[in-house]
Amino acid sequence: MDTGEAAATPAAEWSDLSAEQKLRFYPDAVRSGFGMGYAPNAIVNEQLMPPMLSLQAMQLEITTWCNFACRECQRTKLIEVGQWKNIHMPLDRYQRIVAKLPPTERIFLQGVGEPSMHPNFVELVRSAVESGKFKSIHFNTNGHTHDDAWWTALGQYAQLVVALSVDSLDPVIAERCRSGTKADVLWSRLQLFRTVFPRFNVALVVSRLNLNDLEQTLRKIGGLNVPVSITKIISDDPDVVLQPDDEAWVMEIVDVVRRDLPKFAVYFNRHFITSGAKRCVSPFLSPFVTVDGYLTPCCAMVEPNAYDFVRVDDERTWDEIRTDPRVLDWVTSFIDADPIPCQGCSLNPNQITATKADPPAEDRFRGAAASP
């Protein structure tokens, strides 16, 4: 399988590769004026209103089923209090939504659940490919569903960008972070995916649960030369969430690993990076659609009531949906003030407190783990 020039020359230093070569691994690194996902308020108002005329990304929640029970996951917590519904998005609903979307750089086939558990997952990918609307088709997976043959067959779709969730390769720590993880299966899939998918990376969520194991995990994955995107966990549990000293330690660990393994691409997702911008542009460029077919502002705000239950799978056109008064009222108010859910969001540029910047944007992948 042709994996592109960057993948075909593993001896090359990561810093020596051109931007085009790096994009063969992860096209999400394509940058526009809003490539980091943030912009000053005045620019948002001038250039992005009315919203969603064109899209950088669209995230479709294709299923809320999952085979894991991660302790900090919203799904796990709501199941414990009897408030979660396991649903697969019907194929016809998915196809109606895809049919009306404008051309979009990236489509993410995931929400809270495990995407590959959808019984029609291969058909969903095929439909997205055949639509011709998407430069790349993304999903995160825990890699514990299906057999090797199924995953290998999926590799025929060159537009796929696959992220394998790996918080640790130690059996005890991996289970602590993501209940249901079998470390031997994870390691096997890590090796398989790097040969099957031309554009493949590891999504690693760091917390106090796996912080002491971070360097060992990175070194083991780095031995395979698989890119790693690091995201910090979102949690209100002080025993889990990173503290400022922890974040500084993560930066130091990554610096050491990068120094020792210069061919290894390890990078931070955007909310580890200090930004001087004022406004997240996800509601304008990267909306979210729930498994029930409701439009929401972004992947971090998935409650349908944000837009007062605006549907995407009805008979209206995309232009009619995006200019619905309920949508316009919300995004207009959002330009100058964070609604309550945004005030606790780790992707909010007004709340970023990272102490050290990552390398320049053109020298990094963008992580697929958290946000489109």
N, C-alpha and C positions, 0 to 999 in steps of 0.2 A: 504494500500500500504506500502510495506517495504521501509522505507527511510534510512535504515542503522543505525548503532549503535549510531552515533553522533546525528542524528535527533531524535532517540528514547529516548534519555536521556537529555532532555532540561535543567535539573537542573545542569548538569555538567558544570564546568567552561571551557570556550573556551581554556584557556591555559593548561588545564589538558588533553585535547583530544590528541590522537596520530595523527601523520601525516596521517596515513591510514584512520582514522576516518574523519579527515577534508577533505580528498580527496573525500569522499562520497558526500560532498556538492559541491566541486569544483575541479575536477581532473586536471585543468589547473595549480594547484600548484605543479605538478610533476616537479622536478628539475633535470636538467642535468648540465653539465659544463657551458652551455649557458642559463640556465633557466631564468635569469633575462633579457635576450635579448641583452646582451652586452658582448664583449670579446676584449682583446688586439689585436692590428693589426697583430702581428706575429702569434698568435694562429689562427686567422681567415685564414690567408694565408696558414698556414701549414695543418689545419684540415678541412677546409670548402671549399676548392677549388679542383675541379670545384664544382659549387654550386648546391644545391638542390638534392643531391644524395638521402638523406632521408629528411623528413620534420617533423618539430615540429608542424606546422600548415599550413593550406591552407584556404584562405578566398575567397569565391565565391560570387560575387555580383549578387544575383538572381533577384533583381528588383530595379528600380529607382523610382517607385511609392511610394508615402507617403500620409497619411491622415493628417499630421501636417505641419505647416509652421514655424519651429523654426527660430528665428531671426538671429542667427549666423551660420545657416547651409548653406553649399555651394549650396545645391539644391534651397533653398529659394532665395538666392541672384541671382542665374543664371536664375531662372524663371522670376524674376523681369526685366531682360534685354533680355528675349526671347531666352536664350541659353541653355535650358534644355530639354531633351527628356525623357518622361516617357516610360520605356520599361520593360517588363518581360523577363527574360532569357527563351528561349524555352526549353521545357522538354527534347527534344532529344539532344540539345547542352549540357545541364547539365549532362545528362547520359553519353555522350561521354567523357566529361572531367573527371568525377568520375571514369570511367572505366580505364583510362590510368594513373591515379595518383598512386604513390607508397603508401604503408601503411603509415598512417599519424596519429600522436597522436590526433590532433584536427582539425575538419573542422568547419569553421564559415560561416553560410549561411546568409550573409548580406553584404551590401555595404552602400550606403547613404540612401536608401529607407527603408520602413517598410517591413520586410521579410514576415509577415503573410498576406500581401496583394497579394502575388503571388497566382494566381488561382490554382496552383498545389502544394501548399506548403506541404501538407501532403504527397504527392507522392515524393517530393524531399527528405523529411526526411526518408521516407520508403526506397527509393533507396540507400541513404547513409548507413542506417542500414544494408540492405541486402548485400551491397558490402563487409562488414566485414573488411573494411580498416581503420576505424576510432574508436579510443577509446572513443571519445566523440564528440557530435554534438552540436554546440553552435549557439545561436542567441539572439540578443537584440530586445525588442519590447516595443512599447508604450502601449500595452494592450488594445487599443481602437477598435480593429477589432473583428468581430465574437461574438458569444454568449458564455455563460458559458459552454454549452454542447460541443461546438467545442474545446474549450481549455481543457476541462476535458478529451475528447477522445485523445487529443494529448499526454496526460500524460502516455499513454501506452508504449511510447518509452523510455526505461530506459536510453539510451545513451544521451538523451537531457540534456543540461545545459542551463537554461533559465535565462536571465537577464531582469528585468523590469525597464525601465527608469523612475526614480522618482526624479525630481529636487526639488519639494516642494509638500506638500499636502494642502497648502493654495491656494484657487481657483484663487486669483488675481496673486500671484507670480508664480504659476504653468503655468498660461496662458502667463505671461510675458516671461517665459523661453522657453516654448514649446507651441506655439499658436495652439489651438485645444484641449488642455487638459481639461478634465472634472474631477475635483478633486474627485468627488464621485465615478466615474467609476474607477479611479486609485486606490482608497482605496479598493473598492470591489475586483478588480483584484489582488491586493496585498494579500488580505486574501485568495482568491481562489488559486492562484499560489503556495502559501506556503503549501497547502494540496495536490495539484495535481502533482507538479514536485518535485521529491526527491532532485534534484540538482538545486537550485534556489537562486538567489541573486538579490539585487537591484543595479542598476548602477546609481550613482548620479553625475552629472556634476556640479561643483561648480563655481560660477562666482560672480561678484558684483551684479548680478540681484537677487540672492537668498542667499547671504552671511549672511544677518541678520536673515534669517529664518533657517539656517543650523542646529542649535542646536535643535530647535523644531522638525524639520523633522526627525533628527536622533533619537530623543527620542521616537517619535511615532512609527517609524519602529522598533526600538529596543524593544518596548513593544511586538512586534510579534516575536522577536528573529530571524529576517531575516537578513542574512549577507548583508553588504553594501560595495560596492567598490566606492571610491571617485576619480574622475578624474577632473582635472582643465580644464576649457574651453580653446579652441584655438581660439583666436580672436585678431584683431589689433585695436579694439575699446577700448580706455582707460576707458570708462565708464562701460565696461563689463569685460575685462580681469583682473585677480587678480594681484595686486601689491605685492612686497615683504612683506609689513606689513600685507596685507590680508592673504597671505600664512601662515605667522606665527600665525595669529589669527585662521585660520582653524586648524592648529596643536593643538593649545590650546583647541579649542572646542572639538576636537576628544579625547584629553587626558581626559577632564572632563567627557565626555559621557562614555568613557571606564571605568573610575574609578567608576562612579555611576551605570553602567550596565555591570558588569564583564562577564556576559554570552553572551554579544552582540559582534558579530564579525564585526567590522568596520575597514577598511583598505584602504590604498592608492594605486592607480594605480602607475605604475613604475616610471613615470616622476615626482612624488613628492619625489623621493628618491635619495639622492646623490649617485653617482657612480664614482668609480675611473677608470672605463674601458674607452676604446677609440673608440670602433667601435660597432655600432648597427649591429646585425646579422640577422635582418629580411630578407634582400634580399637573404641570403644564406639558411635560414631555414623556412621562413614564407611568401611566396609570396602571391600575390593578383591576382585574375582574374576578369576582368570587365564583365559587363552584356553582352557585345558584344563578349566576348571570347578572349580578349587580356591579355597576361601576363604582370604584372608590378612588381616592386621590393617589394612593401609592401602596407599596407592599408592606409598609409599616402601619398603615391605617386602613384596615380591611372591613370595618363595620359598614354595612350598606346604608345606615342612616346618615352618614357624612353628607351624601348627596341626596338625602331624602328618598332613597330607594329608586334611583334611576337605573333602568334595565338596559343592557346592551343587546340582548337576544330578542328584542321585539322587532316590529316591522319598520322602524325608523332607520334613516341613513345615519352614517357616522357623523356627518355635519349637524344633523338634527339633534343627535345625542349630546355632542360636545358643547353645543350652544343652548342646551336646555337651561331655562332660568335657574333651576336648582343648582346646576353645576356652576354657572357664571356667578351667582351670588356667593357661593363658597370660595371660589378661587379669587374673586375680587377682594373679599375680606382677608384672604390669606396673604396677599401681597405685602401688607404692612404689619400683620400681627399673627403670631403663632396661635392656632387653636390649642385647646388643652392637651389633646393627645401628642401634639408635636413638642410640647414643653418637656416631655420625658423621653424624647426619641434620641438615641445615640447618633443618628444620622443628621441631626439638626446642626447646621453650621454655626449657629449662635451658642452652642453648648459644647463645642469641641475644645478639649483642654490638653491635647497631646503635647508632650514636652519636647518632642523632637520630630522633625519632618522626615518623611521618606525621601528616597531619591526623586529627581524630577519625573513628572508624569510620563514623559516620552520613554523613560527607561523602566517602566513598570507595566505589569499586567494590571487589569482591573479585576477584582475578585468577583466571582459569580455567586458567592455564597449568600449574601444578604440582600443586595438590591440590584435592580436592573439599571 
